[in-house]
Amino acid sequence: MEEKKKRKKKKNHIPFRLNILFLIIFLAFSALILRLGVVQIVHGEDYERKLEATNKVVTKVESVRGLIRDRNGTLLVGNKAEQAIVFTRKPDQDTQDLLDIAKKLSQYITVSTNKKVPDGALSTEQVTERDKKDFWLALHPDKAKAMLSAKEQNSKKAYNLMLDRITDRDLATLTTADLKVAAIWRKLVTASNLTPTYVKIGLTDKELATVGEHLKEFEGSIDTAVAATRSYPEGEMFFLGNVKEIPRHEVNNYLAEGYNRNDIVGTSNLEQQYENILRGVPTTYTFMTKNGKPVGNPIKEEGRRGDDLVLTIDSRLQKAVGTVIEKNLRKFHSTHANSAYAVIIDPNTGEILAMVGRAFDPSTGKIVDDSSGTVLKAFQIGSSIKGATILTGYQNHAIPGLFDDKPIKFSKDGKPFKSLEAIPTVGPAEALEYSSNVYMGRVVGNMAGFRFYDHGSYYSVQVFNGPRFVHAFNALREGYSQFGLGVSTGIDLPFESIGYEGPLPLDSPGIIMQFAIGQYDTYTPLQMAQYVSTIANGGKRLAPHLLKTVNEPSGDPAQVGPVKYRYEPKILNTIANTKEQIDMVHKGFYLVTQGSHGTARMLGALNAHNRSYKIAGKTGTAQVNTDRGLDNLAFIGYAPYDNPKVAVALIVPETHDNHANLYIAQDIFDVYNKLYPGQLK
């Protein structure tokens, strides 16, 4: 009994202890809530002001860009130091403050009115229509406000409404002097806080002295400095590209990657393609600010110069081929040879050795550089395509047996489809040697299911315009694409033309024969180079490329630094042909230059005199202006024919049949042989 009472007494103590524990927890939470209330309600504004008053601001300043050299180490793109004006925007400067700075600065520096100015220079031509509208609003704040109703003035869309209501008549009030101020002002308004921004690069001595005398007027916002701009010791070459301010439509993308709005970036070709390599690491400054103003010295994290590029290009060959083309254009100018384009490539690696184009400028009568046409201009290449036609025919089991080359007629009174000269008996190799159109017509006719009938002096053809024809047309185009014709070559440039694809000619099925002899779709000289390289190396389509290696910066500017990355050849595809089939085309290409009836036998004759190497290849003549008798003259080839080391593709558009393509081709091979003695033996 006594034991039972003790247990009951002990049990009664447990709820009491729990109540004490709950009370303690309640008091603790009450104290915490009270403290939070004091922090948030009583001192909240003070803490918020302190947070706003002290902050970190991180800014970045561009590092010097990497160098670009050719395969021999010759400097193609360097950096040169130029005097510049630098603007550092303070956090409390508004649009009107910046307008005042721009007006003052316009009194001391020159702003050009020309469209083309050196990188970093100022021009009124840089001021876009949107810039003019923004500037007009800054010049006329009262007029701008009057454009809006009271309700619109409080709208989030107020600024855009004002922009929409500025008329051409309003913009016409801007004088040349105003536009010069606007060219400066647009640089200032886009600058980030506390980030040094170049306003003008390339000051004259007079400008430098004048600005220096008036620096106090700008209260620390304007200073002078030394900036690095691009230099081109060997002359400008199109594939190198340009560096400019970030294009307006791409600003957000660059900002997301850590760029400043006014940074200089690669905007075309290799400068753009390898921007992330050439840019380097920016120098970072971390500022402590109080009430929006920097306090003390920033913490500096040093950046480093961008890495260097070594290209596959041989600048010696680039210049020499340019000279060759110019010489021949002058020689054949009387026969309407107004331009020519050539690509020289290593067929075994895809390394581009030279890309050259020249054209007569009709306004001046002078020959100008048009090397970008090697990747941007496309042409019908005529019979140069026939090697691809035969190999596509093999893939589609459409190669005919031996037969006599005679005209093909689609109707009794119609214009015949025929070769330049009659050929007694023709097979694949002979078809290339003689450049037989009829043979190519029979190949694609077989693909399309056409039926041919021998009438002694000609062949008639029964055409079936149905699914098989559509399949054949698409199969021919697909076959050409295996060689890089009509598709992207994979070159390491941000843009290339892929040529023009003609529509499916359901109402004129005979056009498939014109297609088979290179007179329908168009191709670039670069695509032609990839095509001939694919045949030369035995069937591998390699991506043509301009980058050879990426190198670390060297302590000695005259020396190439250690290799960080080496470009490895990229096989895009292998053509679906056997070695025997490809060898048949090799044989045909050899007969084109060395055979007694070859369309380029002139090259064989030239080779026979004081030359120790032999060329294989294929000519092409595309009739593009029958009224004036003008043709595209093309040539694709490689040497030596039995162990190709170099491939050449070239075209002379819209000229008379003057063999300019063959003279240029021979001169290019000779120049290569001099620069690389012994390789073509």
ZABA-273083 format. One line per 5 residues: number of its first residue (from 0); for each residue y, x, z of C-alpha. Coordinates in steps of 0.05 Angstrom, whole numbers, plus 5000, padded with zeros to 4 digits. Example, Ala and Ser with C-alpha at 12.3 -4.5 7.8 and 13.67 -1.06 7.14 Angstrom:
2
0> 4910/5246/5156 | 4979/5273/5143
This chain:
681
0> 5000/5000/5000 | 5048/5055/5019 | 5030/5092/4955 | 5048/5030/4914 | 5117/5025/4946
5> 5132/5098/4930 | 5115/5087/4856 | 5159/5025/4853 | 5218/5062/4884 | 5211/5119/4834
10> 5209/5071/4777 | 5274/5037/4799 | 5310/5105/4794 | 5297/5114/4719 | 5344/5058/4692
15> 5399/5085/4736 | 5394/5155/4706 | 5394/5126/4636 | 5457/5089/4650 | 5490/5153/4675
20> 5469/5188/4610 | 5496/5132/4566 | 5561/5134/4604 | 5569/5209/4592 | 5555/5201/4518
25> 5605/5144/4514 | 5659/5185/4548 | 5645/5245/4502 | 5651/5203/4439 | 5714/5170/4466
30> 5745/5238/4478 | 5725/5261/4407 | 5754/5199/4375 | 5818/5207/4416 | 5823/5280/4394
35> 5813/5261/4321 | 5866/5208/4328 | 5915/5258/4356 | 5900/5307/4300 | 5905/5256/4245
40> 5960/5210/4269 | 6004/5252/4314 | 5999/5320/4281 | 5972/5300/4213 | 6037/5308/4176
45> 6050/5376/4208 | 5982/5402/4187 | 5991/5374/4117 | 6058/5408/4110 | 6028/5474/4134
50> 5971/5466/4083 | 6021/5453/4028 | 6066/5510/4051 | 6012/5564/4048 | 5965/5569/3989
55> 5930/5617/3943 | 5948/5624/3869 | 5903/5664/3823 | 5929/5688/3756 | 5897/5730/3702
60> 5927/5779/3653 | 5891/5798/3589 | 5859/5865/3582 | 5864/5907/3519 | 5816/5884/3465
65> 5757/5925/3441 | 5758/5967/3378 | 5722/5954/3313 | 5692/6011/3272 | 5652/6016/3208
70> 5581/6043/3204 | 5606/6115/3200 | 5651/6109/3261 | 5715/6101/3221 | 5765/6060/3261
75> 5780/5994/3226 | 5816/5956/3282 | 5853/5991/3338 | 5908/5976/3387 | 5979/6000/3385
80> 6032/5996/3440 | 6094/5955/3427 | 6154/5936/3469 | 6153/5864/3491 | 6189/5811/3532
85> 6149/5781/3589 | 6164/5716/3624 | 6137/5699/3693 | 6145/5626/3710 | 6165/5608/3781
90> 6134/5545/3811 | 6201/5511/3821 | 6227/5520/3749 | 6232/5454/3712 | 6243/5439/3638
95> 6318/5446/3642 | 6313/5513/3677 | 6268/5538/3621 | 6316/5511/3569 | 6373/5551/3601
100> 6330/5614/3599 | 6312/5603/3526 | 6385/5593/3507 | 6406/5657/3541 | 6348/5697/3512
105> 6363/5673/3441 | 6429/5710/3445 | 6394/5777/3456 | 6332/5776/3411 | 6318/5759/3338
110> 6278/5698/3317 | 6255/5699/3245 | 6259/5640/3197 | 6201/5667/3155 | 6133/5635/3155
115> 6095/5701/3158 | 6113/5747/3215 | 6075/5802/3252 | 6029/5781/3309 | 6069/5768/3372
120> 6136/5759/3335 | 6178/5696/3338 | 6193/5649/3280 | 6222/5580/3273 | 6163/5565/3228
125> 6118/5567/3290 | 6155/5506/3317 | 6112/5445/3301 | 6137/5374/3295 | 6111/5359/3365
130> 6148/5420/3391 | 6212/5394/3358 | 6204/5327/3392 | 6192/5358/3460 | 6252/5403/3450
135> 6296/5345/3427 | 6279/5308/3491 | 6297/5369/3532 | 6363/5376/3495 | 6381/5302/3501
140> 6354/5275/3567 | 6404/5218/3571 | 6391/5195/3500 | 6317/5200/3514 | 6322/5157/3576
145> 6363/5105/3538 | 6305/5095/3490 | 6266/5060/3545 | 6275/4995/3583 | 6278/4998/3659
150> 6206/4976/3663 | 6183/5027/3612 | 6219/5083/3649 | 6172/5073/3708 | 6111/5070/3664
155> 6059/5126/3660 | 6067/5122/3585 | 6143/5134/3587 | 6141/5204/3557 | 6095/5184/3500
160> 6138/5124/3486 | 6199/5169/3479 | 6161/5215/3432 | 6141/5156/3388 | 6213/5133/3384
165> 6243/5199/3361 | 6260/5190/3287 | 6263/5240/3230 | 6338/5230/3232 | 6339/5253/3305
170> 6299/5316/3288 | 6345/5330/3229 | 6401/5342/3279 | 6366/5405/3303 | 6403/5464/3274
175> 6373/5532/3256 | 6403/5558/3320 | 6368/5502/3358 | 6301/5518/3326 | 6308/5591/3346
180> 6318/5569/3418 | 6259/5521/3409 | 6214/5579/3386 | 6228/5615/3452 | 6226/5551/3494
185> 6157/5531/3470 | 6130/5597/3498 | 6163/5585/3566 | 6141/5513/3577 | 6068/5528/3564
190> 6066/5587/3613 | 6026/5579/3676 | 6058/5591/3744 | 6063/5665/3765 | 6025/5686/3702
195> 6061/5739/3660 | 6067/5712/3589 | 6090/5750/3527 | 6150/5716/3495 | 6160/5766/3439
200> 6122/5828/3420 | 6151/5882/3375 | 6222/5889/3401 | 6270/5934/3363 | 6305/5989/3402
205> 6369/5948/3400 | 6334/5886/3427 | 6301/5926/3482 | 6367/5956/3504 | 6404/5889/3500
210> 6353/5851/3541 | 6350/5908/3591 | 6425/5903/3603 | 6420/5829/3619 | 6357/5824/3660
215> 6395/5805/3723 | 6417/5740/3689 | 6345/5717/3690 | 6333/5727/3765 | 6266/5760/3756
220> 6237/5711/3706 | 6246/5757/3647 | 6225/5830/3642 | 6205/5881/3589 | 6136/5911/3584
225> 6088/5946/3536 | 6039/5902/3499 | 5978/5921/3456 | 5975/5892/3386 | 5922/5902/3332
230> 5928/5958/3282 | 5889/5969/3218 | 5885/6043/3200 | 5843/6030/3137 | 5881/5968/3116
235> 5867/5895/3131 | 5798/5869/3111 | 5786/5794/3111 | 5721/5796/3152 | 5757/5830/3210
240> 5796/5766/3226 | 5861/5752/3262 | 5885/5747/3334 | 5937/5695/3352 | 5956/5647/3407
245> 5903/5596/3425 | 5906/5540/3373 | 5935/5477/3405 | 5874/5434/3391 | 5829/5484/3427
250> 5871/5497/3488 | 5828/5455/3536 | 5764/5491/3515 | 5795/5559/3528 | 5826/5537/3594
255> 5757/5515/3617 | 5732/5585/3602 | 5785/5618/3646 | 5838/5634/3593 | 5912/5625/3603
260> 5947/5577/3556 | 5987/5632/3521 | 5931/5684/3516 | 5919/5719/3449 | 5849/5704/3422
265> 5809/5716/3359 | 5823/5658/3311 | 5781/5677/3250 | 5721/5717/3226 | 5695/5775/3269
270> 5753/5771/3319 | 5733/5699/3332 | 5658/5708/3326 | 5655/5763/3378 | 5714/5741/3421
275> 5673/5744/3485 | 5655/5817/3471 | 5723/5841/3446 | 5763/5805/3500 | 5739/5846/3559
280> 5752/5828/3632 | 5822/5805/3651 | 5860/5835/3709 | 5864/5784/3766 | 5923/5776/3814
285> 5916/5733/3877 | 5982/5710/3906 | 5995/5679/3974 | 6050/5627/3967 | 6090/5592/4020
290> 6130/5530/4001 | 6112/5545/3929 | 6139/5616/3930 | 6098/5681/3930 | 6096/5719/3996
295> 6082/5793/3997 | 6045/5833/3944 | 5987/5802/3906 | 5916/5826/3913 | 5898/5860/3847
300> 5828/5862/3818 | 5829/5910/3759 | 5799/5886/3693 | 5771/5929/3637 | 5780/5937/3563
305> 5735/5898/3516 | 5673/5929/3486 | 5674/5958/3416 | 5639/5934/3353 | 5607/5980/3302
310> 5598/5944/3236 | 5547/5950/3180 | 5606/5957/3131 | 5619/6024/3098 | 5694/6025/3089
315> 5687/6080/3036 | 5642/6034/2994 | 5688/5975/3008 | 5748/6012/2979 | 5709/6043/2921
320> 5681/5976/2899 | 5751/5947/2902 | 5774/6003/2855 | 5715/5989/2809 | 5731/5915/2804
325> 5806/5927/2793 | 5791/5978/2738 | 5746/5929/2701 | 5791/5869/2710 | 5847/5908/2676
330> 5798/5930/2622 | 5775/5859/2608 | 5837/5820/2626 | 5852/5805/2553 | 5786/5765/2551
335> 5806/5723/2611 | 5772/5764/2664 | 5819/5743/2720 | 5775/5753/2782 | 5710/5783/2805
340> 5669/5782/2870 | 5614/5828/2894 | 5569/5834/2955 | 5529/5897/2969 | 5473/5891/3019
345> 5413/5927/3047 | 5355/5881/3026 | 5309/5907/3080 | 5355/5895/3140 | 5407/5845/3118
350> 5463/5895/3133 | 5524/5880/3091 | 5553/5944/3064 | 5613/5915/3026 | 5643/5847/3009
355> 5697/5853/2956 | 5737/5805/2914 | 5798/5816/2870 | 5839/5767/2829 | 5901/5767/2785
360> 5959/5731/2819 | 5987/5686/2764 | 6056/5686/2797 | 6064/5761/2797 | 6012/5785/2747
365> 5986/5835/2799 | 5915/5842/2824 | 5909/5819/2896 | 5854/5822/2948 | 5810/5759/2948
370> 5750/5786/2985 | 5744/5722/3027 | 5721/5689/2962 | 5653/5724/2972 | 5638/5674/3028
375> 5686/5617/3013 | 5682/5607/2937 | 5622/5579/2901 | 5603/5583/2827 | 5550/5562/2778
380> 5510/5626/2769 | 5473/5611/2705 | 5407/5646/2689 | 5411/5691/2751 | 5376/5634/2785
385> 5314/5638/2741 | 5275/5683/2789 | 5279/5628/2841 | 5261/5575/2789 | 5196/5612/2771
390> 5177/5623/2844 | 5191/5550/2860 | 5148/5531/2800 | 5091/5572/2828 | 5098/5536/2895
395> 5092/5469/2859 | 5035/5490/2813 | 5080/5478/2753 | 5077/5546/2717 | 5056/5532/2645
400> 5008/5576/2605 | 5033/5620/2548 | 5070/5582/2494 | 5121/5592/2439 | 5194/5585/2459
405> 5221/5527/2416 | 5277/5477/2428 | 5264/5416/2471 | 5291/5350/2445 | 5299/5288/2488
410> 5313/5246/2427 | 5306/5258/2352 | 5380/5265/2340 | 5400/5290/2409 | 5427/5358/2427
415> 5368/5405/2437 | 5355/5444/2501 | 5341/5514/2476 | 5342/5588/2492 | 5393/5638/2465
420> 5340/5667/2419 | 5270/5645/2397 | 5212/5679/2432 | 5143/5682/2399 | 5099/5678/2462
425> 5127/5672/2531 | 5100/5679/2602 | 5137/5686/2668 | 5157/5759/2660 | 5178/5751/2587
430> 5216/5688/2606 | 5259/5730/2652 | 5266/5788/2603 | 5290/5742/2547 | 5323/5693/2595
435> 5284/5635/2566 | 5316/5568/2580 | 5258/5531/2549 | 5208/5564/2597 | 5249/5540/2657
440> 5253/5471/2625 | 5178/5468/2618 | 5170/5490/2691 | 5213/5436/2720 | 5188/5386/2669
445> 5118/5398/2695 | 5144/5387/2766 | 5176/5321/2745 | 5115/5296/2707 | 5149/5300/2638
450> 5102/5303/2577 | 5116/5353/2522 | 5093/5344/2449 | 5092/5401/2398 | 5125/5382/2332
455> 5120/5451/2300 | 5194/5470/2303 | 5210/5436/2369 | 5181/5401/2429 | 5194/5328/2443
460> 5192/5304/2515 | 5173/5239/2547 | 5214/5230/2611 | 5190/5190/2671 | 5248/5171/2715
465> 5214/5151/2779 | 5191/5176/2847 | 5160/5239/2818 | 5225/5258/2785 | 5263/5248/2851
470> 5211/5290/2886 | 5216/5345/2834 | 5291/5348/2837 | 5290/5353/2913 | 5232/5403/2910
475> 5273/5448/2864 | 5332/5446/2911 | 5286/5458/2970 | 5255/5517/2933 | 5324/5548/2922
480> 5342/5539/2995 | 5284/5585/3014 | 5324/5641/2982 | 5389/5620/3016 | 5418/5583/2957
485> 5456/5520/2977 | 5447/5530/3052 | 5478/5571/3107 | 5460/5644/3101 | 5463/5655/3176
490> 5518/5708/3171 | 5554/5725/3236 | 5620/5693/3216 | 5646/5628/3244 | 5650/5595/3175
495> 5621/5602/3106 | 5617/5556/3046 | 5549/5531/3026 | 5570/5510/2956 | 5568/5444/2920
500> 5507/5399/2912 | 5509/5354/2851 | 5485/5282/2858 | 5414/5262/2841 | 5420/5247/2766
505> 5375/5186/2761 | 5411/5163/2698 | 5405/5232/2665 | 5338/5262/2685 | 5345/5317/2633
510> 5398/5349/2679 | 5341/5377/2720 | 5333/5428/2664 | 5406/5448/2670 | 5395/5454/2744
515> 5336/5501/2731 | 5381/5549/2692 | 5437/5552/2743 | 5485/5502/2713 | 5488/5447/2764
520> 5496/5466/2838 | 5544/5522/2858 | 5531/5582/2903 | 5573/5636/2937 | 5566/5711/2921
525> 5539/5719/2992 | 5484/5668/2979 | 5468/5705/2914 | 5462/5770/2954 | 5414/5738/3003
530> 5374/5709/2945 | 5364/5775/2909 | 5349/5811/2974 | 5294/5761/2989 | 5260/5779/2923
535> 5274/5853/2931 | 5242/5858/3000 | 5179/5819/2981 | 5197/5749/3004 | 5232/5752/3072
540> 5299/5716/3077 | 5340/5758/3125 | 5405/5735/3157 | 5461/5778/3128 | 5502/5808/3183
545> 5564/5850/3195 | 5550/5872/3267 | 5509/5935/3275 | 5519/5952/3349 | 5561/5934/3410
550> 5586/5997/3445 | 5618/6011/3512 | 5689/6037/3510 | 5692/6112/3502 | 5736/6158/3544
555> 5755/6191/3478 | 5785/6142/3428 | 5759/6185/3371 | 5687/6178/3395 | 5640/6119/3394
560> 5616/6099/3464 | 5544/6087/3487 | 5505/6030/3453 | 5499/5966/3495 | 5467/5922/3442
565> 5436/5934/3375 | 5430/5878/3323 | 5358/5869/3301 | 5343/5840/3233 | 5330/5764/3235
570> 5279/5734/3188 | 5301/5663/3174 | 5240/5645/3133 | 5188/5674/3086 | 5182/5644/3017
575> 5118/5607/3003 | 5093/5653/2947 | 5038/5704/2941 | 5051/5778/2931 | 5024/5773/2860
580> 5074/5718/2844 | 5133/5757/2873 | 5109/5820/2835 | 5111/5779/2771 | 5185/5766/2783
585> 5196/5839/2800 | 5165/5856/2733 | 5209/5807/2698 | 5272/5834/2732 | 5251/5904/2711
590> 5244/5882/2639 | 5313/5850/2641 | 5344/5919/2647 | 5289/5964/2618 | 5255/5920/2566
595> 5273/5922/2492 | 5296/5849/2494 | 5324/5848/2565 | 5391/5812/2572 | 5416/5871/2614
600> 5383/5926/2572 | 5453/5956/2567 | 5443/5977/2639 | 5377/6010/2619 | 5413/6047/2564
605> 5467/6069/2612 | 5415/6090/2662 | 5381/6134/2610 | 5442/6179/2608 | 5451/6226/2667
610> 5422/6177/2718 | 5360/6189/2758 | 5350/6117/2783 | 5330/6051/2751 | 5358/5982/2765
615> 5321/5915/2764 | 5358/5850/2762 | 5378/5786/2726 | 5440/5767/2688 | 5471/5698/2686
620> 5518/5661/2639 | 5541/5592/2660 | 5583/5552/2610 | 5639/5524/2653 | 5695/5513/2602
625> 5667/5498/2534 | 5735/5479/2505 | 5761/5549/2517 | 5694/5583/2511 | 5696/5610/2582
630> 5633/5627/2622 | 5616/5651/2691 | 5583/5719/2683 | 5536/5736/2740 | 5489/5792/2758
635> 5439/5802/2815 | 5399/5866/2821 | 5372/5922/2863 | 5354/5995/2859 | 5310/6033/2855
640> 5268/5980/2822 | 5202/6002/2855 | 5229/6013/2925 | 5294/5975/2934 | 5346/6007/2980
645> 5407/5968/2959 | 5420/5900/2927 | 5482/5877/2890 | 5506/5807/2873 | 5568/5795/2832
650> 5603/5744/2790 | 5662/5745/2741 | 5684/5673/2736 | 5712/5639/2674 | 5715/5695/2624
655> 5691/5707/2553 | 5622/5739/2544 | 5647/5810/2549 | 5592/5842/2592 | 5643/5853/2648
660> 5588/5836/2698 | 5544/5892/2672 | 5599/5944/2671 | 5619/5926/2742 | 5546/5927/2765
665> 5533/5995/2736 | 5596/6024/2767 | 5577/5995/2835 | 5508/6027/2833 | 5540/6093/2812
670> 5589/6091/2869 | 5533/6076/2918 | 5492/6133/2890 | 5549/6182/2901 | 5561/6160/2973
675> 5486/6159/2989 | 5457/6215/2946 | 5382/6215/2938 | 5370/6143/2963 | 5361/6113/2894
680> 5310/6163/2869
